[in-house]
C-alpha cells in the first residue's frame, strides 16, 4: 500500500524504490516461501548456516499466515542475535514478495552474517493511558474480567468519562497493550480492540489471552509518536561514528500519512535527525522486531 525512500513516502500510488548494496561474498543468504515446517530451511541452507552462523534476518511475511508468531519465534532462534526485522506485507489485493523470484505466501527474507554490521531500533506509535492490569478471566481472545472486574468496566475507567460515554469513538484510537515480560524498556505489543459487549462487560482483542496475562490500554497519539521517533533517532545518532551506509524502514499502515500527516513527515524526521543516506522500506500490516509481531510501530535497521 505504501513504500518508503530517503525522506519521502509513496502511499496509495504506483511507485518503486531500489537500494543497491555491496556486501562481502558469503555474508548473506536469501531464503523464501517458509511456512510452518522450518526443517526445509535447514535442509536448503545447512552448509551456509554452518559456515556463516546467521546473525540477523530481514524478513517479509504473508499476513494470512495463521501461525506467523510461532514461525517468527522459531526463525529468530536460528540467528545468533535472536533478532529478526521486517514486516507483514500490505496490499489491497494479493500480496507478493521478491526473494530470488516472485513469492506469493509464507515468509521470505535474507540472513546476514556478522560480517555485515547492523543496528536496529523500534519506535512506538501508541502511549499507555492507564496502569498495568492483570487478566483474571478470559476465553480465547475474549476478556471477561480484568483485576476481578468486568473487562469493559476497566477499559472505561482508563479511557475516562468522555470516551466511556461514547464507545463508538474508540475504534482506531484505543488499543490493548501486551507488556513484554522481562523488557528493560517497558516495551509492549499493541493489539486491536475487535469487539465489545456492553450488556455482559466483555471485551474482545486481537490476541489469544489467558488468565494471569498482564495488559494495559493505550492510545494512538501523533504527538507522542513523534516524540518517541525523535527520541529513538537521537539515541541512534549519538551512537553512530559516521553516516549509515543504508537503511531499511518498516512502518505501520496506521503511521505515515495516517498519523504524522501529509508531506512525508515521518520520513522527513528520519532525514532531519540522521541526514541523507540511502533508505528504502514499506508500510506494513504488522512490524517484526526481534522475535515478535508488533503493531503501530516503526522498525529502523541501518547498515553501518
C-alpha positions in Angstrom: 0.0 0.0 0.0 2.9 2.4 0.7 6.7 2.4 0.3 9.5 4.5 1.8 12.6 6.1 0.3 15.0 8.7 1.5 12.9 11.5 3.0 9.8 10.6 1.1 6.9 8.2 1.2 4.7 7.0 -1.6 1.3 6.0 -0.3 -1.6 4.6 -2.4 0.1 5.3 -5.7 2.3 3.3 -8.1 6.0 3.5 -7.1 9.2 1.5 -6.7 12.2 2.2 -4.6 15.5 0.3 -5.1 18.6 0.3 -2.9 21.8 -1.2 -4.1 24.3 -2.6 -1.5 27.7 -4.3 -1.7 28.4 -7.0 0.9 31.3 -9.4 1.4 31.0 -12.7 -0.5 29.1 -15.3 1.5 27.9 -12.8 4.1 24.2 -13.1 3.3 21.8 -15.8 2.2 18.3 -15.3 0.6 15.5 -17.7 1.6 11.9 -17.8 0.5 8.5 -19.4 0.9 8.9 -20.7 4.5 5.8 -21.9 6.3 5.2 -24.0 9.4 8.0 -26.5 8.8 11.4 -24.8 9.2 13.2 -28.1 8.6 13.1 -27.1 4.9 15.2 -24.1 5.8 17.8 -26.2 7.5 17.9 -28.7 4.6 18.3 -26.0 1.9 20.8 -23.7 3.7 22.5 -26.1 6.2 26.0 -25.7 4.7 25.9 -21.9 4.6 24.4 -21.7 8.1 27.1 -24.0 9.5 29.9 -21.8 8.0 28.4 -18.4 8.5 26.2 -18.6 11.6 23.3 -16.2 10.7 23.4 -13.1 12.9 20.1 -11.4 11.9 17.4 -11.8 9.3 15.4 -9.2 7.3 12.0 -10.8 6.6 8.8 -10.2 4.8 5.7 -12.3 5.6 2.3 -13.1 4.3 -0.3 -11.6 6.7 -2.6 -14.5 6.0 -0.4 -17.0 7.9 -2.2 -18.2 10.9 0.9 -19.4 12.8 3.1 -16.4 11.9 4.1 -15.6 15.5 5.3 -19.2 16.1 7.3 -19.1 12.8 8.9 -15.8 13.8 10.0 -17.3 17.2 11.5 -20.4 15.5 13.2 -18.4 12.8 14.7 -15.9 15.3 16.0 -18.8 17.3 18.1 -19.8 14.3 20.1 -16.5 14.5 22.9 -15.8 16.9 21.3 -12.5 18.0 17.8 -13.8 18.3 16.8 -10.9 16.0 14.5 -10.5 13.0 13.5 -7.2 11.4 10.9 -6.6 8.8 7.1 -6.8 8.5 3.9 -8.3 7.1 3.2 -7.4 3.5 0.4 -5.0 2.8 -1.7 -4.9 -0.3 -5.3 -4.1 -1.4 -5.4 -7.4 -3.3 -3.0 -10.4 -3.4 0.4 -9.9 -1.7 3.7 -10.7 -3.3 7.4 -10.7 -2.5 10.6 -10.8 -4.4 13.2 -13.2 -3.0 15.2 -14.7 -5.9 11.8 -14.9 -7.6 8.2 -14.0 -7.1 6.7 -15.5 -3.9 3.0 -15.4 -3.0 2.9 -16.8 0.5 5.0 -17.8 3.5 8.0 -16.0 5.0 10.9 -14.8 2.8 14.0 -12.8 3.5 17.7 -12.7 3.8 20.1 -13.8 6.6 23.1 -11.6 7.3 26.3 -12.9 9.0 28.4 -10.9 11.5 30.4 -9.6 8.5 27.6 -7.1 7.9 27.5 -4.5 10.7 23.8 -3.8 11.5 22.0 -1.6 14.0 18.2 -1.7 14.6 15.8 0.1 16.8 12.0 0.3 17.3 9.7 3.2 18.0 6.1 3.0 19.4 3.1 4.8 17.9 0.8 4.5 21.0 1.2 5.6 24.6 -0.3 3.9 27.7 -3.3 5.7 29.2 -3.6 3.7 32.5 -1.8 1.3 34.8 -0.8 -2.2 34.1 -3.6 -4.7 34.8 -4.0 -8.5 35.0 -6.4 -10.6 33.1 -8.4 -12.7 35.7 -10.8 -14.4 33.4 -10.7 -15.0 29.6 -11.9 -17.3 26.9 -9.7 -17.3 23.8 -9.5 -13.6 22.7 -12.4 -12.5 24.8 -11.5 -10.8 28.1 -14.2 -11.5 30.7 -12.5 -10.0 33.8 -9.6 -7.7 34.4 -8.4 -7.3 38.0 -11.5 -9.3 39.0 -13.8 -6.7 37.5 -15.8 -6.8 34.2 -13.2 -6.1 31.5 -15.2 -3.4 29.8 -15.6 -1.5 33.1 -11.8 -1.4 33.4 -11.4 -0.1 29.9 -14.0 2.7 30.6 -12.1 3.7 33.8 -8.9 4.0 31.8 -10.2 6.0 28.8 -12.1 8.5 31.0 -15.7 9.6 31.1 -15.8 11.4 27.8 -14.9 8.3 25.7 -16.6 5.9 28.1 -19.9 7.7 27.3 -19.4 7.2 23.6 -17.6 3.9 23.0 -18.2 4.1 19.2 -15.3 6.7 19.2 -12.6 4.4 20.5 -12.2 2.4 17.3 -8.8 3.2 15.8 -7.9 5.3 18.8 -7.7 3.0 21.8 -5.9 -0.4 21.8 -4.9 -3.2 24.0 -1.2 -3.3 25.1 0.5 -6.5 26.0 3.6 -5.8 28.2 6.7 -7.9 27.2 7.9 -10.0 30.1 11.4 -9.0 31.1 11.6 -5.9 28.9 14.0 -3.3 30.4 12.4 -0.6 28.3 8.8 -1.2 29.3 8.0 -2.5 25.9 4.6 -3.8 24.9 2.8 -5.2 21.9 -0.2 -3.3 20.5 -3.3 -5.3 19.5 -6.6 -4.1 18.2 -9.9 -4.0 20.1 -12.1 -6.1 17.9 -15.4 -6.1 19.8 -17.3 -5.3 23.0 -20.4 -6.4 24.8 -21.8 -3.6 27.0 -24.5 -5.9 28.4 -22.0 -8.5 29.8 -19.0 -6.3 30.2 -16.9 -8.3 27.7 -14.0 -7.1 25.6 -12.5 -8.9 22.5 -9.0 -8.2 21.4 -6.8 -9.3 18.5 -4.8 -11.7 20.7 -5.4 -15.0 22.5 -5.4 -14.1 26.2 -5.0 -16.3 29.3 -5.7 -15.9 33.0 -2.8 -14.1 34.6 -1.6 -12.2 31.5 -0.6 -8.6 32.0 -2.5 -6.0 30.0 -2.8 -2.2 29.6 -4.7 0.1 27.4 -3.0 2.6 25.1 -4.0 5.5 22.8 -2.8 6.2 19.3 -1.4 9.7 19.5 0.5 11.8 16.9 2.4 13.9 19.4 3.6 11.0 21.5 4.6 9.0 18.4 6.6 12.0 17.0 8.4 12.4 20.3 9.2 8.7 20.6 10.5 8.6 17.0 12.8 11.6 17.6 14.0 10.0 20.9 14.8 6.8 19.1 16.6 8.6 16.2 18.6 10.8 18.7 19.8 7.7 20.5 20.9 6.2 17.2 22.6 9.4 16.1 24.6 9.6 19.3 25.9 6.1 18.8 27.0 6.5 15.2 30.6 7.1 14.2 29.7 8.1 10.7 26.8 8.2 8.2 24.9 4.9 7.7 25.7 3.1 4.5 22.0 2.4 4.1 18.8 1.7 5.9 15.5 -0.2 5.9 12.4 1.3 7.5 9.3 -0.7 8.1 6.4 1.3 9.5 2.8 0.5 10.3 0.0 1.3 7.8 -1.5 3.3 10.7 1.5 5.6 10.8 2.9 7.6 7.9 0.3 10.0 6.4 -2.4 8.5 8.7 -0.6 9.6 11.9 2.1 12.1 11.1 0.3 14.0 8.3 1.0 14.9 4.7 4.3 15.8 3.2 6.2 12.6 4.1 6.5 13.9 7.7 7.6 10.6 9.2 10.4 10.1 6.6 11.3 13.7 6.9 12.0 13.3 10.6 14.4 10.4 9.9 16.3 12.5 7.3 16.4 15.5 9.6 17.8 13.5 12.5 20.2 11.2 10.6 20.9 13.1 7.4 20.7 11.9 3.8 21.6 8.3 3.3 20.1 5.5 1.1 16.9 4.3 2.7 14.0 2.1 1.4 11.1 0.4 3.2 7.4 -0.1 3.3 4.2 0.3 5.3 3.3 -3.0 6.8 0.3 -4.9 8.2 2.4 -5.6 11.3 6.0 -4.9 12.1 8.6 -7.5 13.0 11.3 -6.8 15.6 13.4 -9.5 17.5 11.0 -12.5 17.6 7.8 -10.6 17.9 5.0 -9.1 15.8 4.2 -5.5 16.6 1.6 -3.0 15.6 1.7 0.8 15.1 5.5 0.8 15.4 8.4 1.8 13.2 11.4 -0.5 12.8 14.6 1.1 11.5 17.5 -1.1 10.5 20.8 0.5 9.5 23.8 -0.9 7.6 26.9 0.6 9.2 
